[in-house]
């Protein structure tokens, strides 16, 4: 188990009461919810950083050329812009960020609806329904992710 996973489990544990911890369905749902939250944050950060770097470097390349900077500096800056443009075509952090955000919102809604139930109404049937809903969400999101990747690869030769 990595340090990040330990931290994630500690965060989940801090949000669950003793009653909640006894409810394996809720713990399962919360783990999935936290995974989507962390994916959403990570992909958003990667997206914002790569887009910001591309914009900054594109502007810097123009300024460097106007200032008659050494050719190798201007060329290196322009090459980094090209690299980031290529990276953007290979990795779809924006799409992943949006997908993780949607999945997190759906998982959060499922968890909220379940947590609104009085503890006495959290029957094994309701627990199975929560696990089924969360697992269906994970499966659907994974299939959608795979479809986006396949579509992206198939679109590459046409471009």
N, C-alpha and C positions, 0 to 999 in steps of 0.2 A: 504494500500500500504506500503510495507516495504521500509526501507532505501536503500536497494540494488536496488529495482525497481525504486525508485526516482532517484538514481544516474545514472541508466541505461537510463532513459528517458531524463535526463539532457545531457548525452553524445550524445544521438541520436539527440536531439534538437540542440546541438552545431554544428552538422555536416550538418544540413539542413538549407537552406536559407528560406526566407519568402515565395518565390514561391513554394519551395518544401513542406513546411508545409501545403499549401493549397491543395496539391495533396495527398488525403487520401490513394491512392494506394501505393504511394511511402513511406508514413509513415508506412503503414502496412508492406511493404516489409522490411523496415529498422528495425522495431521492431523485426521481425523474424530473420533477419540477426544478430542483436545484441544478441538475445537469443542464437543462435547457437555459436556465438563468446564466450559468457560467459560460455556456457556449455563446449565448447572445452577447454577453459582455466582451468575450474574447474576439469574436468575429467583428463586432462593432469597432473595437480598438484597432484591429488590423486594417479594417476598411478605412477608417478615418486617417490613420497614420500613412497608409500607402497613397491615398488620394492627396493628402496634404503635402507629402514629400514630392509627389509628381508635379503638383502645381508650383511648389516652391522651386524645385530644380528647373522646371521649364522656364520660369521667370528668371532664374539665376543664369541660365545658359544665354538668354538674350542679353542680359546686363553684362555678362562676361565678354560676349562678342563685341558689344558696343564700347566697352572699356579697353578693348584690344588686349585682353588677358592672354597669357601664353596659350597657344593652340591646344596643348595637351589638357589643360584645365577645362577649357570650353568643351573639348571633345569628350572628356570624361563625364562632365556634367550632362551633356546631351545623351551619352550612352546610358547613364543612370535613368534618364527620363524614358528612353526606349525600353530599358529593362523593366521599369515599373509598368509601362504600357503592356508589355508582353506578359508580365506577372498577372496583371488584371484580366487578361484573356484566359489564362490558365486557371487561376483561383478566383472563385466568385464569392468573395467575402461579403459583399453587399447582399446577394441572394441568400447566403447562409445566415446572415444576421437577421434578415426579414423572416426567414423560415423559423429560426430559433425563437424569435419574438412571438410569432403566431403560435407555435407549439407551447411555449411557456404560458401564454395567455389562456390557451385551451386547458392545459393541465391545471393552471391556477383556478380556473372556473370550476373544474371537476372537484378539486380539493375543497374549495370554498363551499360548494353545494353539499359535499359530504360532511364537512365540519359543522354545518348548520344543523345537522341532525342531532337530536339528543343522543347521548351515549347509548341509551337503551334501544334506540332504533338503528344502531349500527350493527345490524344482524349479519350473519355470514353471507346471506344473499346480497345485501347492500355492499359488503366488503368485496365480494366477487365482482359485482357490477362496477365498483370503482377500479379495481385492478384491470378488468376487461376494458374499460374506457381508456385508461392510461396506456395499456399495452396496445390497443388499437391506434391510439394517437402516435405512439412511438413507431409502430409498424408503418403507418401511413406517412409519417414525416420521413422515415428512412427510405421508403419507396419513392417519394417525391424527390428527395435528395439524389437518389440514384438516377432517376429519370432526368433531372436537371443536368447531371454530370454526363450522361449518355448523349443527351441532346446537344450539349456544348461540344463534345468530342466530334459528333457527327456533323455539326455546323462548321467546324474548323476547315476541312478540305474545301468546302464550298466558298468560304471567305478567301 
